[in-house]
Amino acid sequence: MSHVAEGRGGIPVSFPAELRLSGHGLVLREWHDEDLAAMVGLFDDPDVAYWTPLVSPFDLNAARVYLKRARERRAAGQRVQLAITADGGEPLGEVLLMLPGADLDVAEIGYVVGAAHRRRGLASRAVRVMTDFARDTVGVVQLLLEIETGNAASAAVARAAGYRLTDVPPIAGEDKGRRLSLWTWAYDHV
């Protein structure tokens, strides 16, 4: 079984049901039911709660809901959410490819790494692997990251992964009752 999204020129892009990407010393793989406890360990963290839209506290029930929703979005061709691993085993974080709709000229990447696994270059390497997949396999023309003002760690990931801050004015938003200002970073290397 595969999942379909529209590619460049309306040509369908098919994703295998069990996507596994590797590169830069990482293996990105599908989330499994057996990963629910690991998700709690990774995502139930004050920094994750602050910088991401993930619910907090992130408990086992939240993990079940999150995985169900990830699978639904995948089936609808809206997102690819993969666990970041060193070797295909223990999840260390997550990287996402968010597809805005039928037109894949522009897509967004998101990422989170568990507190115990930070400062190892996992996020920037995972973003590079997902960037290569999105451009070379899916056919996305431009990839974006939206990074909140003050999130120095995420900005460092963006730079290390080859993204540059654009001159697009920050996007205002709100999450969990907090006002946000998101800067747009772009990867447009040819």
C-alpha positions in Angstrom: 0.0 0.0 0.0 1.2 3.5 -0.8 0.1 7.0 -0.1 -0.4 9.5 -2.8 0.1 13.3 -3.0 0.2 15.5 -6.1 3.7 16.4 -7.3 4.9 19.0 -9.7 2.6 19.6 -12.6 -0.2 17.6 -10.8 1.7 14.3 -11.3 0.9 12.0 -8.4 3.8 11.2 -5.9 3.5 7.9 -4.2 5.0 7.2 -0.8 5.6 3.7 0.3 3.6 2.5 3.3 6.8 1.8 5.2 9.1 4.7 4.4 12.7 4.4 5.6 15.3 7.0 4.7 19.0 7.0 5.6 21.9 9.4 5.3 24.2 11.6 7.3 24.7 8.8 9.9 20.9 8.5 10.6 18.0 6.3 9.7 14.6 7.9 9.6 11.8 5.4 9.9 8.0 5.2 10.5 6.7 5.4 14.0 5.4 2.1 15.4 2.9 1.3 18.1 5.8 0.0 20.2 7.3 3.6 20.1 4.5 5.2 22.2 6.5 5.1 25.5 9.5 6.5 23.7 7.3 9.3 22.3 6.3 10.3 25.8 10.0 10.3 26.8 10.9 12.5 23.9 7.9 14.9 23.7 6.9 15.4 27.4 9.5 18.1 27.9 9.2 21.8 28.9 11.3 22.9 25.8 9.2 20.8 23.4 6.0 22.2 25.1 7.2 25.8 24.7 8.6 25.7 21.1 6.2 23.3 19.4 2.4 22.9 19.1 2.6 19.5 20.8 0.2 19.1 23.8 1.6 19.2 27.3 1.7 17.1 29.3 2.5 14.6 26.6 1.4 11.3 28.2 0.7 7.9 26.8 -2.8 8.9 25.7 -1.4 12.0 23.9 1.1 9.7 22.2 -1.7 7.4 20.9 -3.7 10.4 19.6 -0.6 11.8 18.0 0.4 8.6 16.2 -3.2 8.1 15.0 -3.3 11.6 13.7 0.1 11.2 12.0 -1.1 8.1 10.2 -4.3 9.9 9.1 -2.3 12.8 7.7 0.1 10.5 6.0 -2.8 8.6 4.4 -4.3 11.9 3.2 -0.9 12.9 1.6 -0.5 15.8 4.0 2.5 14.8 6.1 5.3 12.4 6.4 6.4 12.1 10.1 9.4 9.9 10.8 11.3 8.9 13.9 14.9 10.0 13.9 17.2 7.1 14.9 20.8 6.2 14.7 20.3 2.7 13.3 16.5 2.2 12.8 16.0 1.3 16.5 15.4 3.7 19.4 13.7 7.0 18.4 15.7 10.0 19.3 13.3 12.6 17.9 11.1 13.3 14.9 11.3 15.0 11.5 8.2 16.0 9.5 7.6 16.9 5.9 4.4 19.0 5.7 2.8 19.1 2.3 0.4 22.1 1.9 -1.8 20.6 -0.7 -1.9 19.5 -4.3 0.9 21.9 -5.3 4.3 20.7 -4.1 6.3 23.7 -5.2 6.7 24.6 -1.5 6.7 22.4 1.6 7.7 22.8 5.2 9.9 20.7 7.4 9.7 20.5 11.2 11.8 18.6 13.8 12.2 17.9 17.4 14.9 16.0 19.3 14.5 14.6 22.8 16.4 16.4 25.6 18.7 13.5 26.2 19.8 13.5 22.6 20.4 17.1 21.8 23.7 18.7 20.9 24.7 15.8 18.7 23.7 17.3 15.3 20.7 15.0 15.0 18.2 17.6 14.0 20.3 19.2 11.3 21.3 15.8 9.9 17.6 14.7 9.9 16.6 17.9 8.2 19.2 17.3 5.5 17.9 13.7 4.9 14.3 14.9 4.7 15.3 17.9 2.5 17.0 15.5 0.0 14.0 13.2 0.1 11.6 16.1 -0.5 13.6 17.6 -3.4 14.9 14.4 -5.1 12.0 12.0 -4.6 8.9 14.1 -4.0 9.9 16.9 -6.3 9.4 19.8 -3.9 11.0 23.0 -5.4 11.4 25.0 -2.2 11.5 23.9 1.4 10.9 26.1 4.3 11.3 26.1 8.1 9.3 28.4 10.3 11.3 29.3 13.4 10.0 31.3 16.3 11.9 34.5 17.4 14.3 33.6 20.2 14.6 29.9 19.3 18.4 30.1 18.9 18.8 26.3 18.9 16.4 25.9 16.0 18.0 28.7 14.1 21.4 26.9 14.5 19.8 23.7 13.2 18.5 25.6 10.1 21.9 27.1 9.4 23.7 23.8 9.8 21.2 22.1 7.5 21.8 24.7 4.7 18.8 26.9 5.2 19.0 30.7 5.2 16.9 33.3 6.8 14.6 35.0 4.3 13.6 38.6 4.2 9.9 37.6 4.5 8.4 39.5 7.4 7.7 37.3 10.4 4.4 35.5 10.5 2.3 36.3 13.6 0.4 33.6 15.3 -0.8 32.2 18.6 -0.3 28.8 20.2 -1.3 27.7 23.7 -2.4 31.2 24.5 1.1 32.6 23.6 1.7 35.1 20.8 4.3 33.8 18.2 6.4 35.5 15.6 7.8 33.0 13.1 10.7 33.7 10.8 10.9 31.9 7.5 14.0 30.0 6.5 14.5 28.6 3.0 16.5 25.9 1.4 16.8 26.8 -2.3 20.1 25.3 -3.3 20.1 24.0 -6.8 
